[in-house]
């Protein structure tokens, strides 16, 4: 998430935060996504579809296996 949204790594590293207080790290990630307009109740795929509808992007359907 840090790379996708170009977030600063402070006051300490991600590994330290997740190892020392995982619940704090998850709460922080939840707040960040919520502030960016994600609705957690519909899940990841639901949010992707919602964003695609808002941006007017048509979903890409890949074909089956080919040789």
C-alpha positions as CSV (number, residue, x, y, z in Angstrom):
1,X,0.0,0.0,0.0
2,X,2.9,2.3,0.8
3,X,4.3,2.0,-2.8
4,X,0.9,2.3,-4.5
5,X,0.0,5.5,-2.7
6,X,3.5,6.9,-2.2
7,X,3.2,7.0,1.6
8,X,6.2,8.0,3.8
9,X,7.7,5.4,6.1
10,X,7.8,7.1,9.4
11,X,8.3,7.1,12.4
12,X,9.6,3.5,11.9
13,X,9.7,0.8,9.4
14,X,6.7,-1.3,8.3
15,X,8.2,-4.6,9.5
16,X,8.7,-3.2,13.0
17,X,5.1,-1.9,13.2
18,X,3.6,-5.1,12.0
19,X,5.8,-7.3,14.3
20,X,5.4,-5.1,17.4
21,X,1.7,-4.2,17.1
22,X,-0.1,-5.9,14.2
23,X,-3.5,-4.6,15.3
24,X,-2.2,-1.0,15.2
25,X,-0.8,-1.5,11.7
26,X,-4.1,-3.0,10.5
27,X,-6.1,-0.1,12.0
28,X,-3.8,2.4,10.3
29,X,-4.2,0.6,6.9
30,X,-8.0,0.5,7.4
31,X,-8.1,4.3,8.1
32,X,-5.9,5.0,5.1
33,X,-8.2,3.0,2.7
34,X,-11.3,4.5,4.2
35,X,-10.0,8.0,3.8
36,X,-9.3,7.2,0.2
37,X,-12.9,6.3,-0.5
38,X,-12.9,2.5,-0.1
39,X,-15.9,0.9,1.5
40,X,-14.7,-2.1,3.4
41,X,-18.1,-4.0,3.6
42,X,-18.1,-4.7,-0.2
43,X,-14.5,-6.2,-0.2
44,X,-11.6,-5.6,-2.5
45,X,-13.3,-6.7,-5.8
46,X,-16.4,-4.6,-5.0
47,X,-14.2,-1.5,-4.5
48,X,-12.4,-2.2,-7.8
49,X,-15.7,-2.5,-9.6
50,X,-17.0,0.7,-7.9
51,X,-13.9,2.6,-8.9
52,X,-14.2,1.4,-12.5
53,X,-17.8,2.5,-12.7
54,X,-16.9,5.9,-11.3
55,X,-14.1,6.3,-13.8
56,X,-16.1,4.9,-16.7
57,X,-13.7,2.1,-17.3
58,X,-15.1,-1.0,-18.9
59,X,-13.9,-4.3,-17.4
60,X,-11.4,-6.3,-19.4
61,X,-12.4,-9.9,-19.9
62,X,-9.5,-12.1,-20.8
63,X,-10.0,-15.1,-23.0
64,X,-9.5,-18.7,-22.0
65,X,-6.4,-20.6,-22.4
66,X,-4.7,-20.5,-25.8
67,X,-1.8,-22.2,-27.4
